[in-house]
């Protein structure tokens, strides 16, 4: 007589079902009760579920607002209209939940790893809790990676904080990380997004110096050309718009001199900027050049 096979253990809840319950507990400020026993169906938190919960906190409390072009601040902060109390609450919940998951989570604490640390850093950047952000990065420097800091730089740029994005970039070496081409490109995008073109061009010149570890690529020039055209058209001043488009054309020519091949995105950005500043003949020339080089979708 064969013995019945044991019943399979119930699956652990997925992060998509777990995260809303965690957020409800966080917002209701439920205290940790050590006498409670975890459900036998729950196998414990994972780094991915912790990271998903941390990433959901700013999405819930700091909803993004539509962005617009304006001469003073081309792309204003997504959370500039958010209540300061919401930003403080986001920072407090992020740090509190990260500490709880690391020290008191049931059935056993989750060792801090790169994924939760990256999610917490992004949440603090969205909340503009910059002192707490840099303290967290310094306290866990061995877990900080260049891609994680690149995400922080991108978030700070989107929040309208280019000076702090530069500060995060300069902290790379303090945290024993080496900037790569993607990190440089992200910082240039953050600077251009906030109208800091002089700083972006200075960074490009640093990359072009002899012996530089990260050389500018086609994407680096495309980022600058794109923002020159977008902000130049949106300033409302014809003279300033033409100057921006001229700088975009000069960068486009430098790409050819350095042997960098522009792609479809580069051509589209330049053609769009030329047409919106009524330089239609030059736009036709660029379009014909694009067809001759076979640069099509």
C-alpha positions in Angstrom: 0.0 0.0 0.0 1.6 3.2 -1.1 1.9 6.1 1.3 0.2 9.4 0.3 2.6 12.1 -0.9 2.8 15.1 1.4 0.7 18.0 0.4 2.7 20.8 -1.3 3.4 23.8 0.8 1.3 26.9 -0.1 3.2 29.4 -2.2 4.6 32.5 -0.7 2.6 35.6 -1.7 4.0 37.6 -4.6 5.3 41.1 -4.2 2.3 42.4 -6.2 0.0 41.2 -3.4 2.4 41.8 -0.5 3.3 45.4 -1.3 -0.2 47.0 -0.9 -0.5 45.3 2.5 2.9 46.6 3.6 1.9 50.1 2.5 -1.3 50.0 4.5 0.6 48.9 7.6 3.1 51.7 7.1 0.6 54.4 6.6 -1.4 53.3 9.6 1.8 53.4 11.7 1.2 49.9 13.0 3.8 49.0 15.7 5.8 45.8 15.5 4.4 43.1 17.7 6.9 40.4 18.5 4.2 38.1 19.9 2.5 37.7 16.5 3.3 34.6 14.5 3.8 34.7 10.8 1.4 32.7 8.6 2.8 29.2 7.6 2.1 30.3 4.0 4.5 33.1 4.3 8.1 32.1 3.7 9.6 35.5 4.6 10.5 38.7 2.9 12.9 38.7 0.0 15.2 41.5 -1.2 13.0 42.0 -4.2 9.8 42.4 -2.1 11.5 44.9 0.2 12.8 46.8 -2.8 9.3 46.8 -4.4 7.7 48.1 -1.2 10.3 50.9 -0.9 9.8 51.9 -4.6 6.0 52.1 -4.0 6.3 54.6 -1.2 7.2 57.7 -3.3 4.8 56.6 -6.1 2.0 56.7 -3.6 2.9 59.8 -1.6 4.6 61.9 -4.3 2.6 61.6 -7.5 4.2 63.0 -10.6 2.8 66.2 -12.1 2.7 67.0 -15.8 5.8 69.0 -16.9 5.9 72.0 -19.1 8.4 74.2 -20.9 9.2 77.6 -19.5 12.2 79.9 -19.9 13.2 80.0 -16.3 13.1 76.3 -15.5 12.6 74.2 -18.6 11.4 71.1 -16.8 10.3 71.9 -13.3 10.4 69.3 -10.6 7.9 66.5 -10.6 7.3 66.9 -6.9 7.6 70.7 -6.7 3.9 70.9 -6.0 4.0 68.2 -3.4 3.3 69.1 0.2 6.5 69.3 2.2 4.8 67.1 4.8 4.4 64.3 2.2 8.1 64.5 1.4 9.0 64.3 5.1 6.6 61.4 5.5 8.1 59.6 2.5 11.6 59.9 3.9 10.5 58.8 7.4 8.6 55.7 6.1 11.5 54.8 3.8 14.1 54.8 6.5 11.8 53.2 9.1 10.7 50.4 6.8 14.3 49.8 5.7 15.5 49.6 9.3 12.6 47.3 10.3 13.2 44.9 7.4 16.9 44.8 8.3 16.4 44.2 12.0 12.9 42.9 12.9 11.3 41.3 9.8 9.5 38.0 10.4 10.2 35.1 10.2 13.8 36.4 9.9 15.4 39.7 9.1 16.5 40.3 5.5 20.2 41.2 5.1 20.6 44.5 3.4 21.6 44.1 -0.2 22.0 46.3 -3.3 18.4 46.2 -4.5 16.7 47.5 -1.3 19.5 50.1 -0.8 19.0 51.4 -4.4 15.2 51.6 -3.9 15.6 53.4 -0.6 18.1 55.9 -2.2 15.7 56.7 -5.0 12.9 57.2 -2.6 15.0 59.6 -0.5 16.0 61.4 -3.7 12.4 61.8 -4.8 11.6 63.1 -1.3 14.5 65.6 -1.5 15.8 64.2 1.8 19.4 64.8 0.7 21.2 64.7 4.1 19.6 61.4 4.9 20.3 60.1 1.4 24.1 60.8 1.6 24.2 59.4 5.2 22.6 56.2 4.0 25.1 55.9 1.1 28.1 56.5 3.3 26.9 54.0 6.0 26.5 51.3 3.4 29.3 52.2 1.0 30.3 48.6 0.2 26.8 48.0 -1.2 26.8 51.1 -3.4 27.4 50.5 -7.1 27.9 52.8 -10.1 24.4 51.9 -11.6 22.7 52.7 -8.3 24.4 56.1 -8.1 23.5 56.7 -11.7 19.8 56.2 -10.9 20.2 58.6 -8.0 21.7 61.2 -10.3 18.9 60.8 -12.8 16.3 61.2 -10.0 17.9 64.3 -8.6 18.0 65.8 -12.1 14.3 65.0 -12.6 13.6 66.7 -9.3 15.2 69.9 -10.4 18.3 69.6 -8.2 21.3 69.7 -10.7 23.7 71.0 -8.0 23.0 67.9 -5.8 23.2 65.7 -8.9 26.7 67.0 -9.3 27.4 66.4 -5.7 26.3 62.8 -6.0 28.6 62.4 -9.0 31.6 63.8 -7.1 30.9 61.3 -4.3 31.5 58.4 -6.6 35.1 58.1 -5.7 34.5 58.5 -2.0 32.2 55.5 -2.3 34.8 53.6 -4.2 32.9 53.6 -7.5 34.2 54.5 -10.9 32.0 56.5 -13.2 31.2 54.9 -16.6 29.9 56.4 -19.8 26.3 55.9 -18.8 26.9 57.8 -15.5 28.4 60.7 -17.5 25.5 60.7 -19.9 23.0 60.7 -17.1 24.6 63.6 -15.4 24.8 65.6 -18.7 21.1 64.9 -19.2 20.3 66.1 -15.6 22.3 69.3 -16.2 20.7 70.1 -19.5 17.3 69.3 -18.2 17.7 72.2 -15.8 19.3 74.6 -18.2 22.9 74.1 -16.9 24.4 74.0 -20.3 27.8 75.5 -19.3 28.3 72.7 -16.7 27.2 70.1 -19.3 29.7 71.4 -21.9 32.5 71.5 -19.2 31.8 67.9 -18.4 31.9 67.1 -22.2 35.3 68.8 -22.4 36.5 66.8 -19.5 35.5 63.6 -21.2 37.3 64.7 -24.4 40.6 65.3 -22.7 43.6 63.1 -23.5 43.8 60.2 -21.1 40.1 60.4 -20.0 38.7 57.0 -19.0 35.3 57.6 -20.5 35.1 59.1 -23.9 32.0 60.7 -25.2 29.9 58.5 -27.5 27.1 59.2 -30.0 24.5 59.1 -27.1 26.4 61.9 -25.3 26.2 64.2 -28.2 22.6 63.2 -28.9 21.6 64.2 -25.3 23.1 67.7 -25.8 21.6 68.2 -29.2 18.2 67.1 -28.1 18.1 69.5 -25.1 19.6 72.4 -27.1 16.7 72.0 -29.6 14.0 71.4 -27.0 14.9 74.2 -24.7 15.9 76.6 -27.5 12.5 76.3 -29.1 10.7 76.6 -25.8 12.4 79.8 -24.5 10.1 82.1 -26.5 13.1 84.3 -27.6 14.0 84.0 -31.3 17.6 85.1 -30.8 18.1 82.6 -27.9 16.4 79.9 -29.9 18.7 80.4 -32.9 21.8 80.4 -30.7 20.7 77.1 -29.1 20.1 75.6 -32.6 23.5 76.8 -33.7 25.1 75.0 -30.8 23.2 71.9 -31.7 24.4 72.1 -35.3 28.0 72.6 -34.1 27.9 69.5 -31.9 26.4 67.6 -34.8 29.4 68.6 -37.0 31.8 67.6 -34.3 30.3 64.2 -34.2 31.4 63.7 -37.9 34.8 65.1 -37.2 35.4 62.6 -34.3 34.1 59.6 -36.4 30.9 59.2 -34.4 27.9 58.2 -36.5 24.6 59.9 -35.6 21.6 57.7 -35.4 17.9 58.3 -36.2 17.2 60.0 -32.9 20.1 62.5 -33.4 18.8 63.4 -36.9 15.2 63.7 -35.7 16.1 66.0 -32.9 18.1 68.3 -35.1 15.5 68.4 -37.9 12.8 69.1 -35.4 14.7 72.0 -34.0 15.6 73.4 -37.4 12.0 73.3 -38.5 10.7 75.0 -35.4 13.1 77.9 -35.9 12.1 78.3 -39.5 15.3 76.9 -41.0 13.5 74.6 -43.3 16.2 74.6 -46.1 18.8 73.4 -43.6 16.4 70.8 -42.3 16.0 69.5 -45.8 19.8 69.3 -46.2 20.1 67.3 -43.0 17.2 65.0 -44.1 18.9 64.4 -47.4 22.2 63.6 -45.7 20.3 61.2 -43.4 18.8 59.4 -46.5 22.2 59.2 -48.2 23.8 57.5 -45.2 20.9 55.1 -45.0 20.1 56.1 -41.5 16.4 55.1 -41.4 14.2 53.0 -39.2 
